[in-house]
Amino acid sequence: MEQLVARARPRVPALLERDGNETVSRVQLREILRQEGLTGGRNDRLGLVLQQLRTETTVNTPSRSSR
């Protein structure tokens, strides 16, 4: 799981900007995994990866109202 988070993390800000999301979605994460050629994207694991990325995104990204 940590490897998936580490590989996905650099791509998250660009996707959030592109799609206008405040947090990464499951669809966006699957897109990252496909682009990176990563396997192991089972739903139970994706949930944990999403949770970690969303926590990091929330901490590191100001909310829309404060921009």
C-alpha positions in Angstrom: 0.0 0.0 0.0 2.8 2.5 0.8 4.3 2.0 -2.6 0.9 2.8 -4.3 0.6 5.9 -2.2 4.2 7.0 -2.9 3.7 6.5 -6.7 0.3 8.2 -6.8 1.2 11.2 -4.6 3.0 13.3 -7.2 0.2 13.0 -9.7 -2.6 14.0 -7.3 -2.3 17.8 -7.4 -2.4 17.9 -11.2 -5.6 15.8 -11.3 -7.2 17.8 -8.6 -6.5 21.0 -10.5 -7.6 19.5 -13.8 -10.9 18.2 -12.4 -11.6 20.8 -9.8 -11.8 18.4 -6.9 -10.8 19.1 -3.4 -9.9 15.5 -2.7 -8.8 12.6 -5.0 -11.6 10.3 -6.1 -11.5 6.5 -6.7 -11.8 7.1 -10.5 -8.8 9.5 -10.4 -6.8 7.0 -8.4 -7.6 4.2 -10.9 -6.5 6.6 -13.7 -3.1 7.1 -11.9 -2.6 3.4 -11.4 -3.3 2.7 -15.1 -0.9 5.5 -16.2 1.8 4.2 -13.9 1.2 0.6 -15.0 0.7 -0.4 -11.4 -1.2 -3.5 -10.4 -2.8 -4.4 -7.1 -5.7 -1.9 -7.3 -8.2 -4.1 -5.5 -11.0 -2.2 -3.9 -10.0 -2.9 -0.3 -6.5 -1.6 -1.0 -7.8 1.4 -3.0 -9.8 2.5 0.0 -6.7 2.6 2.2 -4.7 4.4 -0.5 -7.5 6.9 -1.0 -7.7 7.5 2.8 -4.0 8.3 3.0 -4.0 10.5 -0.1 -7.1 12.4 1.0 -5.6 13.0 4.5 -2.4 14.3 2.9 -4.4 16.5 0.4 -6.6 17.9 3.1 -3.6 18.9 5.2 -1.5 20.3 2.3 -4.2 22.0 0.2 -6.1 25.1 1.3 -9.9 24.9 0.9 -11.6 26.6 -2.0 -13.0 29.3 0.3 -9.6 30.3 1.5 -8.0 30.6 -2.0 
